[in-house]
Amino acid sequence: MDNAAERLGHIRSRIETARQRFGPPPEHVELVAVSKTFDATAIRPFLDAGQRVFGENRVQEAQAKWPELRASYYGIELHLIGPLQTNKAREAVALFDVIQTVDRDKLAGVLAAEMAKATRRLPVFVQVNIGLEQQKAGIPPAEAVAFAERCRSEHGLEVAGLMCIPPDGAPAGPYFAQLATLGRAAGVAKLSMGMSGDFETAIAMGATHVRVGSALFGAR
Ligand SMILES: *Cc1c(COP(=O)(O)O)cnc(C)c1O
């Protein structure tokens, strides 16, 4: 498999097979193509092949390549999947369509204010530190439901779902199952979980968004 269209077709068919195999299946699983570290030249073949939903983990890096790509392709949906500092919130709101990494009140408040100023109300995901890892961002699982509720009622954000990155080197299934349980408790419909190595497991546990980088773009 050496071209973008073939890789994309292969990943999409694996997603669809996993979606149908496990019940009750999510209606639709969105493939978020994670293009971090790849430049516009590497991304274009995926746009040409019809992919429109992309994920980036750094605001500055995304700013350097996406305005140009948006000028040439319709319907791009860009998700921020990396940690966001409050001093970058304005730029993030201007550039992204979905913020998947809301994990603290200060950030939620600043994002809400920037969205109001820009009159751009973006859906957000609450990032949950599902393995309670010191080095990872995210709200602790025990606080996730209350935080999602505050995001809605105090900050006025549109909370679409929950997002997590499970610990490396441990089976991810139980962590995905826990995120699904938290999602039900929080009353959100969407779950962003699963990457190149484990997206089928995530779909089995109810993922509605999988974030696939290296299986599409190659090793970073
Ligand atoms: C890099 C990254 C991915 C994609 O990882 P791959 O293993 O390359 O598929 C997914 N989610 C987040 C948050 C990432 O930073």
The ligand as an SDF file (V2000), in Angstrom:
LIG
                    3D

 15 15  0  0  0  0  0  0  0  0999 V2000
   -0.4410   11.4210   17.6540 C   0  0  0  0  0  0  0  0  0  0  0  0
   -1.7740   11.2250   18.2210 C   0  0  0  0  0  0  0  0  0  0  0  0
   -2.6670   10.2780   17.6870 C   0  0  0  0  0  0  0  0  0  0  0  0
   -2.3160    9.3650   16.5210 C   0  0  0  0  0  0  0  0  0  0  0  0
   -1.4540    8.3560   16.9290 O   0  0  0  0  0  0  0  0  0  0  0  0
   -1.0260    7.1750   15.9220 P   0  0  0  0  0  0  0  0  0  0  0  0
   -0.5600    6.1140   16.8420 O   0  0  0  0  0  0  0  0  0  0  0  0
    0.0140    7.7340   15.0340 O   0  0  0  0  0  0  0  0  0  0  0  0
   -2.2470    6.7700   15.1870 O   0  0  0  0  0  0  0  0  0  0  0  0
   -3.9140   10.1750   18.2590 C   0  0  0  0  0  0  0  0  0  0  0  0
   -4.2940   10.9510   19.2920 N   0  0  0  0  0  0  0  0  0  0  0  0
   -3.4820   11.8760   19.8310 C   0  0  0  0  0  0  0  0  0  0  0  0
   -3.9540   12.6880   20.9710 C   0  0  0  0  0  0  0  0  0  0  0  0
   -2.1980   12.0370   19.3140 C   0  0  0  0  0  0  0  0  0  0  0  0
   -1.3920   12.9690   19.8680 O   0  0  0  0  0  0  0  0  0  0  0  0
  1  2  1  0
  2  3  1  0
  2 14  2  0
  3  4  1  0
  3 10  2  0
  4  5  1  0
  5  6  1  0
  6  7  2  0
  6  8  1  0
  6  9  1  0
 10 11  1  0
 11 12  2  0
 12 13  1  0
 12 14  1  0
 14 15  1  0
M  END
$$$$
